[in-house]
Amino acid sequence: MSILEKIENLRSSFLIDLNKVDNTKEIETLKTKYLGKKGPIQDLMIQLKTCEKDQRPALGKAINDLKQELSLHCENSLARLQSYEYEKKCKKEAIDVTLPGRKNFIGNTHPVTKIMDRAIQILIEMGFAVQYGPDIDSDFYNFEGLNFPPDHPARDMQDTFWITDDMMLRTHTSNVQVRVMESNEPPIRVIAPGRCFRNETISSRSHVFFHQIEGFYIDKHVSFADLFATMEEFWSKLFERDVKARFRPSYFPFVEPGMEVDIECSCENGCKICKNTGWLEVCGAGMIHPEVLKSGGIDPEEYNGYAWGMGIERLALLMYDIPDIRMFTENDVRFLEQFS
């Protein structure tokens, strides 16, 4: 078969394939098939070298004409299909301006986060620095360094989620205390906000995970009066009113003496949150035990301090008059929308 015959066959084959094309991607594929470096037109140029010298100019011109013809077909078809696809896309993405607009729902801060942020801001204004600690911690920082010996019965007060024999989900943000003492010299005035985890029965006033702010102050001549004054000022600023609180002696291994702090419940005739007592425990506090100061490398003969840990969910129950702590974690939009 001569080169001229091959040119005519190639033209016919191309036109047949071109009629089958219906999108821009197929045009690019067709162009590569016929006009690419490994296509049939390139093969014709190679075959031209085997022809008689006097025939080469005419045959070469015929091959170039074919190449230009096929290229023009491809460009025209590409432009036509691009226009068609653009119009199709515009129709698909057309916006009916007569339709009502779509409402954008703006998220709101969770009530627990609101109380946490507000409490942190108040305590910063009162001179406390903020220090965060790990949710997963060692037995030393969560228990032993806070005067919980390995066989101490007080460990049973906090049912623990153990991960390994030595690592656990922290049961309180008090795990920050010894860490701060190890790397700082008194005076130290720090709060430690964060999540805590305890393997307890879930009820209307207790959950397996909750939020807490640990606060402690270490210096020379720190007294119980300083602790009372700090807490009373904090409660009044947080609730923006005079708050009735009561203080009951209690035992915690990391403070001596220790106490529990209750705030008057918002109910009038008693409720399940306060167990019909009219009071809700929100805080444990006391003077830092000398053994805890020693664990942090601080001389208890020279320095002393106070510490307290308050439950944020408990404060939120009182702040917003909420009857059940489980409502904070149920993700019920009807409940959460009330705090927008």
Beta strands, then each sheet from edge to edge (+ up, - down):
strand 1: 129-130
strand 2: 136-138
strand 3: 167-169
strand 4: 188-197
strand 5: 209-219
strand 6: 245-252
strand 7: 255-264
strand 8: 279-288
strand 9: 304-311
sheet 1: 1+ 4+ 5- 9+ 8- 7+ 6-
sheet 2: 2+ 3-
end
